[in-house]
Structures are given as C-alpha cells and as structure tokens.
Amino acid sequence: MLNLKSAEEIEYIRESALIVSKTLGMLAAEVKPGISTLKLDQLAETFIRDHGAIPGFLGLYDFPNTLCVSPNTQVVHGIPNDKPLENGDIISIDCGALKNEFYGDHAYTFAVGEITTETQKLLEVTKASLYEGIKAFKKNNRVGDVGYAIQNYCESFGYGVVRELVGHGLGRVMHEEPEMPNYGKRGRGKKFIDGMVVAIEPMINMGTHRIKHHNDGWTITTKDG
C-alpha cells in the first residue's frame, strides 16, 4: 500500500535528507588512507545527533551501527570495523537520519586517495545513472521507467546492474512501497502519483550483476569479486 505524503510531510523528509547529505559532506573530508570505517561511523553518529536527529540505521532491523560502509567488492550493508582504509580503495557509505518522525536516506561512494581510471569511470557512470533515474521519476511514469533508465545507461558501458537489491519508498518508515529496482521495462510497475517519495539507489558492478550474502547476516559482496 502506497503511503502518500502531504506537502508538510515532504518538508520533514527533506529536512532529514538534508542532515544525511550534510553528514556525507562532512565525511568526505575524513575519507582518506589510514582512517577506519569505525571512526567514520563514530563521527557520523555525533554529527547527526548534534543536528537534532537520530541515526536512522542504528538498531533498525538490529543493525549495530550508524553507517553501512561497503569497501571495494562489498555492495551494501557492510559493518564498520577498525581496519584502516588504504590508498586505491573505494567505499560506499550509506547513511540515514530520523527527525520529526520521518527518515532521510542517502548513499555515496568515495574514492580513498588515488584510484584507477577504470574505477573512477565506474563511479562516474553510477552517479550519472542516478540522475537518469531521477529524470524518469515523474508523474504518470512507472517504476519500470526508472529501472529501465538506470539499466540501459549502465549496461551501455558494460556494467552489471544488481537485481536483488533495490530502492524503496521513504517516509515514517525507512523502507516503504514501492520497491524501486534498478532494472525494468518501460511502462511496467506502479504508476507515480503526487505525494510519492522514493529513494533511488543504483547498485552497479564492474563484472556480473550477481551478489553473495555473507555469514554476518548483513554484508553483501559482488559474486565474482
């Protein structure tokens, strides 16, 4: 069931999302060789609380931290640890915040020091695919239009689009309907109407689109490494 938002509720979501965006902006200056993801997690929790919000992921589905941090071949839901980041790594940082009973949710993939040209291209294409998806998210279009836009763009560069992990609706609950796959066919799926709020989350691999679930119950990596 779709949970449509009023203009006031959308502003609350916008406020929470802005805190998340500012948190990631703060972390951008901290992501460098030698820092641990656990330290980044601690910085993020302090920043979010200092801005009058609650970390959106902490305790959600029993997740133990503020950030999901996923370096290199990890795709999503990595748990922060004390291992230092190294030059040439990339790290996806997924962050959420809860304020006024509404969630914000945003992820960004950072380069750690100097990365290869091949890896930089992956980051650029993935970011551009997000904007392709956003352009397709408009009234009377459908979920499949967004998925098609992302898939078509990324696959034109030879990248694999993860199937099992998707974006989602957003509001008083972190994960609401509709699910927002990063693949699809035009004209398929739920129709977009006024009051819908979604998180579009392209997850793109250099190799196959297949993924592997790990024994910690959270970490997901690319299947081919």
Helices and strands as residue ranges (DSSP letters): H 7-28, H 37-50, E 54-55, G 60-62, E 67-71, E 74-76, E 90-99, E 102-111, H 117-136, H 143-155, E 160-161, E 167-169, E 176-180, E 198-199, E 204-205, E 211-213, E 220-222
